[in-house]
Amino acid sequence: MRSISTSASPVTVWRPSFYLTQRKAGNAQALAVIHQILSRAKVAPLGDAEARAALGYGIADYEDALQASAAASWAANWLITRDATGFAGCPVPVLSPEAEVP
């Protein structure tokens, strides 16, 4: 059986996981979601170098570019997203959540 390690971008941890959950279900539930994510995945680095590199990918949405940059700095094998078209120019191969991992 093949082992796959999982990482998440800080953008993913904060915006959809925390912020949106907090708005719908409150702070306690949002923190519970973050604990769940962190128990299963490491957070990829996202600092000055990644923020600057994101500007060079030609990805129109800077938030998506930050995701791509975090994946690249982590040397990820794939970036998994429901919006593959938004990641044209991503330095990491992009897969949909439904795709079979190569």
C-alpha positions as CSV (number, residue, x, y, z in Angstrom):
1,M,0.0,0.0,0.0
2,R,1.3,3.4,-1.0
3,S,1.6,6.2,1.6
4,I,0.6,9.7,0.8
5,S,1.5,12.6,3.0
6,T,-0.9,15.6,3.0
7,S,-0.2,19.3,3.3
8,A,-2.4,22.3,3.3
9,S,-1.8,25.9,2.4
10,P,-2.2,28.4,5.1
11,V,-4.7,30.1,2.8
12,T,-6.8,26.9,2.8
13,V,-6.6,26.6,6.6
14,W,-7.6,30.2,7.2
15,R,-10.2,31.2,4.6
16,P,-12.5,28.3,3.8
17,S,-11.8,26.2,6.9
18,F,-11.8,28.8,9.7
19,Y,-13.3,32.0,8.4
20,L,-16.3,30.5,6.6
21,T,-17.0,27.9,9.4
22,Q,-16.7,30.7,12.0
23,R,-19.3,32.8,10.1
24,K,-21.8,29.8,9.9
25,A,-21.2,27.9,13.1
26,G,-19.2,30.1,15.5
27,N,-15.6,30.3,16.7
28,A,-15.6,27.0,18.7
29,Q,-16.7,25.0,15.7
30,A,-14.2,26.8,13.4
31,L,-11.3,26.0,15.8
32,A,-12.5,22.3,15.9
33,V,-12.2,22.2,12.1
34,I,-8.7,23.6,12.3
35,H,-7.7,21.0,14.9
36,Q,-9.1,18.3,12.6
37,I,-7.1,19.6,9.6
38,L,-3.9,19.9,11.6
39,S,-4.3,16.4,12.9
40,R,-4.2,15.1,9.3
41,A,-2.0,17.5,7.4
42,K,1.0,19.7,7.8
43,V,0.8,23.3,6.8
44,A,3.0,24.3,3.9
45,P,5.2,27.3,4.4
46,L,4.0,30.6,3.1
47,G,6.3,33.6,3.8
48,D,8.0,36.4,1.9
49,A,9.6,34.2,-0.8
50,E,6.4,32.4,-1.6
51,A,4.4,35.7,-1.6
52,R,6.8,37.1,-4.1
53,A,7.0,34.0,-6.2
54,A,3.2,33.9,-6.4
55,L,3.3,37.2,-8.4
56,G,5.3,35.4,-11.2
57,Y,3.0,32.5,-12.0
58,G,0.5,34.5,-14.1
59,I,-2.4,33.3,-12.0
60,A,-5.1,36.0,-12.0
61,D,-6.4,35.4,-8.5
62,Y,-3.6,36.2,-6.0
63,E,-5.1,33.9,-3.4
64,D,-4.9,31.0,-5.9
65,A,-1.3,32.1,-6.7
66,L,-0.4,31.9,-3.0
67,Q,-1.9,28.4,-2.9
68,A,0.3,27.4,-5.9
69,S,3.4,29.0,-4.4
70,A,2.9,27.2,-1.1
71,A,2.5,23.9,-3.0
72,A,5.7,24.7,-5.0
73,S,7.7,25.6,-1.9
74,W,6.6,22.3,-0.3
75,A,7.7,20.4,-3.4
76,A,4.2,19.0,-3.6
77,N,3.5,16.3,-6.2
78,W,0.0,17.8,-6.9
79,L,-2.2,20.7,-6.0
80,I,-5.8,19.4,-5.6
81,T,-8.6,21.9,-6.4
82,R,-12.1,22.1,-7.7
83,D,-11.0,25.1,-9.9
84,A,-8.3,23.7,-12.1
85,T,-8.8,26.4,-14.7
86,G,-7.9,29.1,-12.1
87,F,-4.5,27.5,-11.7
88,A,-3.2,27.8,-15.2
89,G,0.5,28.6,-14.7
90,C,0.7,26.6,-11.5
91,P,4.2,25.1,-11.2
92,V,2.7,22.0,-9.6
93,P,0.5,19.6,-11.5
94,V,-3.2,20.3,-10.7
95,L,-5.7,17.5,-10.0
96,S,-9.5,17.6,-9.2
97,P,-10.6,16.0,-5.9
98,E,-12.2,13.2,-8.0
99,A,-9.1,12.4,-10.0
100,E,-7.2,9.3,-9.3
101,V,-3.8,10.1,-7.9
102,P,-1.1,9.0,-10.5
